[in-house]
Amino acid sequence: MSAAVQPLPEINPLQDYLRFDRHVPPCAVVIFGASGDLSKRKLLPSLYRLFYERRISPNFAVVGSSRTPMSDEQFREKMKESVAKFLEDAPFDEDVWRSFAQSLYYVAGDLNNPASYDDIHQKLEEIEKTHETAGNVLFYLSTQPSHYAEAIQELGEHDLTHGNGWRRVIIEKPFGHDLASARKLNEEIHKVFDESEIYRIDHYLGKETVQNILAFRFGNGIFEPLWNRRYIDHVQITAAESIGVEGRGGYYQEAGALRDMIQNHLSQVMATVAMEPPTVFDAANVRDERAKLLRAVRVMKHDEVPKYAVAGQYGPAKVGGQDLLGFRQEPSVDPEAQTDTYAAVTFFIDNWRWADIPFYIRTGKRMPKRVTDIAIQFGAPPLGLFKQETKTGLREARPNVLVLRIQPEEGISLRFLSKSPGSGMRLRPVSMDFNYGSSFGERSPTAYETLLMDAMAGDATLYTRQDMVDASWQIVQPILDVWGSTKFDFPNYPSGTWGPKASDEMLARQGHVWRVP
């Protein structure tokens, strides 16, 4: 370790990074857009936490870059405030921060100014010597998507993509605005970086429960034999938010729920749930299977879109004594906006495992609660021995459901039927629950902690590849085309509800109902 980097204080009670299974080599992380919201809320707190737990090399440095003029010390003070404020479920340690802050540097510059890249080049050369980073550099584009192609081109022209060690780039979503722009962006990036050096981040794939889908399915012999069309009736994936656009009306008006959530996050979750077992658990094989699954998703014809896709937009309502604005009343939003703040889609996967099994995906803002989960609905027994009387007549006992909870409380629950105490065969549903926090008794890393460490270690398993991005755009492009030429009667659901009536009707046509999380 260089003399310029002070060792972590002895009071840190956690393990040395070399004791973890994965070795993370020395490196420098360059964050473009370092004064932005993502850097303050997620990236710096995550890097600090990895440093605190000694999960990354002590020969490490961060170079922040944005247009705001700042010295190294001013940048360190700003980041200290952010880390202390946004650190999730973890302590802020002054002594550890002092050691971490010695590795923080700042280069003021504009992405459109070629001289800025020369300044970064010079700073990286200095850091390579003082921090012994071996020339390894991870570039993180925490900028507006419109700057991605230009920034990467400038990195190539200023010889920042080659050095003594490896060079990698992390790109935030959205990867394009539609299929055509996504393909064009990929062409521009590949002029500078090889696909193996490109890390397209999707923070949902870094969540513990999403990762645990792979362990749950392929590490146990109980459920995988049932994981097919013979035993599963349908799958529901829900990503609901109780908040509105929270001051991001201008951005969200151009994106919408389908682009913002289903095209990327939730299509990747669906691929993880439904993919075939990889022959080897490594990045190439896992991503091959995800990509194959997405390519097997049936692409709708334009005349099928009204049957299998529903758009919604929240309107004003009084909830809990509070008057909530409708989307069109939000700041920076067009009062006649046609933006979807709710989207529900029925997907079918045309392969042997899932033929004719509907995958229902819904996401929306201003819904009753914040929740993201996956509900695997198993089929009913072939012979209904136990029927339950109701006021309206007889009905079958409720079937089994396996729920994978992604947020806010990560865990897994299985609902099955059991006999109620007393005489007679009256059944009622009961649940077996697994909760991450109580079961393991330790803090789960945040998604960005996991993904940043993976990128530094060169593990792309949880990152999306070019063909996966292309396939996910292909399955939503017909919906975007039809919605783009449709005049919706918005708003069509009040704030604080589970979405428009048309969404319920979409499932009813298949004989299903949305489950209430």
Salt bridges, closest charged atoms under 4 A:
ASP37 OD2 - ARG41 NE 3.05
GLU53 OE2 - ARG49 NH2 2.88
GLU53 OE1 - ARG55 NH1 3.55
GLU53 OE2 - ARG443 NH1 3.67
GLU73 OE2 - ARG76 NH1 2.73
GLU88 OE2 - LYS42 NZ 2.97
GLU94 OE1 - LYS80 NZ 3.06
ASP95 OD1 - ARG98 NH2 2.09
ASP118 OD1 - HIS158 NE2 3.77
GLU125 OE2 - HIS121 ND1 3.47
GLU126 OE1 - LYS123 NZ 3.70
GLU154 OE1 - HIS158 ND1 3.34
GLU188 OE2 - LYS191 NZ 3.27
GLU195 OE1 - HIS190 NE2 2.58
GLU195 OE2 - ARG200 NH1 2.75
ASP202 OD1 - HIS265 ND1 2.54
GLU224 OE1 - ARG217 NE 3.17
GLU224 OE2 - ARG353 NH1 2.98
ASP233 OD2 - HIS234 ND1 2.81
ASP233 OD2 - HIS512 NE2 2.75
GLU241 OE2 - LYS365 NZ 2.93
ASP260 OD1 - LYS173 NZ 2.94
GLU276 OE2 - ARG353 NE 2.73
ASP288 OD1 - ARG465 NH2 2.88
GLU289 OE1 - LYS292 NZ 3.39
ASP323 OD1 - LYS318 NZ 3.37
ASP350 OD1 - ARG298 NH2 2.99
ASP356 OD2 - ARG229 NH2 3.98
ASP373 OD2 - ARG515 NH1 2.98
GLU396 OE2 - LYS387 NZ 2.40
ASP433 OD1 - ARG405 NH1 3.43
GLU449 OE2 - ARG443 NH2 2.41
ASP454 OD1 - ARG22 NH1 2.21
ASP459 OD2 - ARG22 NH2 2.88
ASP467 OD2 - ARG295 NH1 3.52
ASP467 OD1 - ARG465 NE 2.97
ASP470 OD2 - ARG183 NE 2.64
ASP481 OD2 - HIS302 NE2 3.56
